Structure formats: C-alpha cells, structure tokens
C-alpha cells in the first residue's frame, strides 16, 4: 500500500530569460494540486507582457510574443494563482528558479509568497546519483520509463513530469 502524500502544489514557469532582477518576466505558469498521490486540480495560463520575448527564450519554450496577444496580464493571473496555491508547499524541478520568479511577480503586485518549497532536482541528485544528468526530461524518463508526452519546456507539461517524479520520490 502506498503512503498518502500531503497536499502540495507542483509548479512550473516559463520566462523571458533567467533573471527577474534584470527585468525578465514569467510568460506561462502551470500548477497542479497534488493530494493523496494524485492530481486533484490544475491551473494554467499564459501571461501577456509588454516586452518582446527574446529569440533565445523562444527557442527554449516555443512561446512567441504573438502567442501572448489577448492573454491575461500579470494582475489577473498571479492573484488567481495565489488563491490556487493557498498555503501549500510548492514543488518544482529547480525550485529556486521558479519560486524566485514567482516571488518577483507576486511582489510586483503587492502580494507575498512565503510558501515552503521542495525541489525535485535536488532530491533526484540524492536518489539517482547514477544519472548522466538531472534535467527534468532525464529524471522523468528514469522514473517513468516513458518519453515525455507534451512539449518540453511548456509549463503544464513540465509540471506533469514533475508530478510523476514527485510521486516516485515520495512513496
């Protein structure tokens, strides 16, 4: 019998770059409510921003400035995400990256994000030291035996891979 997992929120963001303190922004967020060893809800949104997405970032996640036209802006997305998250523990692969971006976006709107978080990247390095690398796709293939289903480096598809890794690491 598998151990029950406490509720947490698995989250992934796609961004315009690597440094929020240099003006990089979140342009997509995907989050899954994970409870009792299964996905119990999801949140997903693109986020319209007022700057062009650099080509280097587009090559990673495939999100263009054109795709963001007509999407909600940060002042709609992040309050709704905060409500979805509540006080739950956040889980992400390379969590410091995702959490730092979310904290920046939240603080810009006068919101606080002080939720505890856990990192599947750090945990996978401990549990699977034999892997050639600990990229999300590599760890996912190792724990699931499958190729990723969705497009890598899209927030909801990545969150689903993190959920599978989390499930395997926690039971």
Secondary structure, 3 states (H helix, E strand, C coil): CCCCCCCEEEEEEEECCCCHHHCCCEEEEEEEEEECCEEEEEEEEECECCCCCCHHHHHHHCCCHHHHCCCCEHHHHHHHHHHHHCCCEEEECCHHHHHHHHHHHHHHCCCCCCCCEEEHHHHHHHHCCCCCCCCHHHHHHHHHCCCCCCCCCCHHHHHHHHHHHHHHHHC
